[in-house]
Amino acid sequence: MRPLELLAPARNADIAVSAILAGADAVYMGASSHGARKEAANALDDIRRVVDTAHPFGAKVYATVNTIIYDRELGEVERLIHGLYNAGVDALIVQDMGILRLDIPPIDLHASTQCDIRTPEKARFLAEAGFSRLVLARELSLSEIEEIHRAVPSTELEAFIHGALCVSYSGDCRASCMTGGRSANRGECAQICRLPYTLTDAHGRVLVENKHLLSLRDLNRSDSIGAMADAGVDSFKIEGRLKEEGYVKNTVAWYSRILDRVVEQSDGRYRRLSYGRSNAGFNPSPDKSFNRGFTTYFLSGKAPVKGIASLDTPKAVGTPVGKVRKCDGKIIIADLTAPLANGDGLAYFDAAGRFQGFRLNRADGSRLYPASPRFIPAGTVLYRNRDKEWDDAISSAKTTRTITVDMVLAKVGNDRVSLELTDERGNRVTKCAVTGELSQAVTPQEGPRRQILGKLGGTIYRAGNIIDLAGRYFIPASQLTALRREAVELLDKAQRMTYRYRYRQNENHDYPCPVTSLTIHDNVANAKAEDFYRSHGVTDIVPAVEVHRPDGDTTVMTTRYCLRRELGKCLKTPQGRNWPDGPLYLNNDTVRMRVDFDCTRCGMTLSIEE
């Protein structure tokens, strides 16, 4: 029975705890540094608090140390990893191979998606290097995932199922670094892919003007979780370490239900990695949380017919709620298809095609009162991109998660009783209590005793079967309450003592790297990483652009996304002949990039010309 894991993002400890209660089998969060999201760093004490919440449910905590590391920082990272190990973190998610040459404890290692894992050869190499899990490139299809699974059947595979998409293969994007000095491989991405661009040919002829040509929709693979599991995916990852708590709770609760169904319909092939039953306290819906529209990306092996990009805006458009009938600046009269509430966020596209948003101060039927003056032409479609009542429902929802525990109460001799607890995690404990000589009760005792034993509020447990074998003897309520409390404490202790960590796998030093020459695309930024690769047969190493800026033209993005295909101008179609087949250019006020199309692999590269 293969365990399946729902892996949730967490910007901070509070969000991590919410994710676990909502049904996550694991959370990933940044440490105090080198976590690829500078705005999502966490102190060790906060990470310990998450560990203390997660481990009683058998849930895991992974720390991201997945930036490239400079030589001067290696000692700092080494100390950080020791701290994370002592805090009880289950695994590190890493990009820089220099970590494998540091003096670190035997903590489990996962190869980050920043490692750009898209071939069976690279997957096999990283597995032989000692990684127990590989976080796959988002661009892979089901058949490609299955091919990698066949190459490394004993290595766990992790794949993204929901959230924001990078237009470039992760780890293979230098656009932000080369254009503004902020490296995505150092957690400082400036998100220039979300900016508007004008597309021109080599002669400056405008082909598309002022569109968000590199801004992708958000990933949503709700309908493909079972197929992904069958292809070999073990961990289903939600993107969003910068997202708010409501977003995380909503998406976790949504996918937890889906994963439960996959397990139930698997005829015993799968089980959930962690334990406990979650009650979200609300009905989850990914459509209600921030999204740029959804795509399954390349999971089927082909680009979706509906497209991948969100060309008009990188913001959340929301869902249509009606059309403007009349607007005088202070009042909007609209034909609505859904009721609106005070505080809702509304949006529309203006006459120039720009996306505009505003907060609704008050809704009185079809009469809407915006927080700031608006002059919107009649016939304009209104969208709701913030549902105030929905947000309030999530914020106020009491999300709980509990472990089922069965109880057996028995009389032991004439002066003591025992309480045996067995939980769904496989723990079993027995606690005895001296009661003094027991006497026969005048009234039936089973009902009152069940009520006392079942009072598990304030713990993570809920009562399952309660078997009372104590007969018609009278046991004082205070003694029974104390016995239950002490037995529960034993159960907590048993879980702590039996919790199983997985440790770093041995590195096969004799296994060769699939290539003998490394380029800037391999992100080697320190001497320890260089030593790692040379020990595996690499002879030529070009350092990362973060430590040595290259001369001449530099490829800054490698994508599976293709602008020509997205815009209906594929070179393989008659429509594509209307455009030149040479390189095209993306331009705005600050950036100019050359776009070259690779029809053999159906993708493109973006370069900065020197």
LINZI-V34643 format. One line per field, one symbol per residue. ss: DSSP state (H for helix, E for strand, - for the rest). phi: phi as a letter, one per 30 degrees, with the letter a starting at -180 (. if undefined). psi: psi as a letter, one per 30 degrees, with the letter a starting at -180 (. if undefined). A space follows every 50 residues. Layout:
ss=???
phi=???
psi=???
//
This chain:
ss=-EEEEEEEEE--HHHHHHHHHH---EEEEE-------HHH---HHHHHHH HHHHHHH--EEEEEE-----HHHHHHHHHHHHHHHH----EEEE--HHHH H-----EEEEE-HHH----HHHHHHHHH----EEE------HHHHHHHHH H----EEEEEEEE---------E-HHHHHH---HHH-----HHH--EEEE -----EEEEEE----E-EEE-HHHHHHHHHH---EEEE------HHHHHH HHHHHHHHHHHHHH-----EEE----EEE------HHH-----EE----- --------E---------EEEEEEEEE-E--EEEEE--------EEEEE- ----EEEEEEEEEE--EEEE---E------EEEEEE-HHHHHHHHH---E EEEEEEEEEEEE---EEEEEEEE----EEEEEEE----EE-----HHHHH HHH-------EEEEEEEEE---EE--HHHHHHHHHHHHHHHHHHHHHH-- --E-------------EE-HHH----HHHHHHHHH----EE--------- ---EEEEEE---HHHH-------HHHHH-----EEEE----EEEEEEE-- --EEEEEE--
phi=.ddcbcccdbdbddddddddddkddabbbdddahcibddbdbdddddedd eddddecidcbccdbccdbdedcddddedddddddddjddaccbcddded cddbddddbcdddddhcbbeddeddddddjddbccddddddedddddded dbdccdccbdbajdcddcedicbbddddcbicdddcibedhdddddbccb cdciddcbchbddcdddcdacedbdddddddkdcbcccdkdcdddddded dddddddddddeddcchidbbddcbjccbdiacdadddceacicbciced jbdeddjcdcddadcddjcdblbdcaacjcbccbdccbdcbejdccaacd ddiddbbaccdacbidcccddbebbcddjddccccbcddddddddcdcdb bbcdbcbbcbdbicbabbbccbcddjdbbbbcbdciddcdddcecdddde dddddceicccbdcdccccdicddceeddddddddddddddedddddcdc ccceddddddddddbcbccddchdbadddddedddcjdcbbcddddcadd didbdcbbbcdbddddcibeddceddddcdcddcbcbbdbbbbdccccdd chaabcbccc
psi=jkkkkjkklkeleeeeeeeeefgkfllkllaflhggjfghlkleeeeeee efeeefggllkkkjhhllkleffeeeeeeeeeeeeffgkelkjlekffef glillhkkkkjlfffijgleeeeeeeeffgkfkkjlkffkleeeeeeeee eifgkkkkkkfkakkkflkkfhkgeeeffggjkeggggkghffflklkkl afggkkekkhlifgjlllkjheggeeeeeffgkekjkklhfglleeeeee eeeefeeeeeeeeegghgellkeallkkjegljljffflklglllfbgef flkkefleliffkgljeakkgakkekkgefkkkkjkfkkllkflklllka fggkkkllkjekkibfjkjlflkkjkkkfkkkkjgjjeeeeeeeefkjkl klkkkkkjklkjafgllkjkkklffgkklkklkkflkklklelkfeeeee eeefigkflglkkckjkjgfahkkjkeeeeeeeeeeeeeeeeeeeeffkk lklklkkjffkkkflfkkafffhjgleeeeeeeefggkekjkllfffjkl lakkkfkklfkkeeeegghkfgleeffflkfaklkkkaffkkkkjkkjfe ghalkklkk.
//
